[in-house]
Amino acid sequence: MSEEQKEQTPSLEQLLEAEKKRSEEYLTRLKYLQADFENLTKRFDRQIEQVKNHCTESLIIKLLDVVDELELALKNGQPAEAQSLVEGVKMTLKKLKKVLEEEGVTPIESEGKVFDPSRHNAVATVERDDVDDCIVVEEVRKGYMMKGKVIRPSIVKVSVKPSKLQKESKKNE
């Protein structure tokens, strides 16, 4: 091996090492970029799914008022001469509830349950001895959830124990 070749060999080896380091840096950067891209894709997919789940929420809330009115019509309109009208309202209400159920809307069960401020709005308290404190005793307006999210809380009346003064006044009477 000539002197000139020996001098070129270390410089070629140095160049090779430098290129290896540079390619490793590029590979590392590529891996980070790929991971960032995958995370971004996953985040966008989650956001799109959330939007899909709740894009019809405002329409559903408006339809719940229609459900309330149909239920009220059934509750108050029971005379025998209006039986065909009542049957029509029942069928309409059944179809509407089926559509809501298909969209992931479920009623909140309230009566007899413990008061939950995230699901219920209390409008009154009812003093009762036969029921524990903070139990929903009456549902004024039904609440609904859509795919696990409360879209309209139930309006309820909640039980409380009678005060000692009221108990004594009842005994004296």
Summary of the structure (lengths in Angstrom):
residues: 173
radius of gyration: 34.3
end to end distance: 123.9
largest distance: 125.2
contacts: 411
relative contact order: 0.10
helix: 60%
strand: 19%
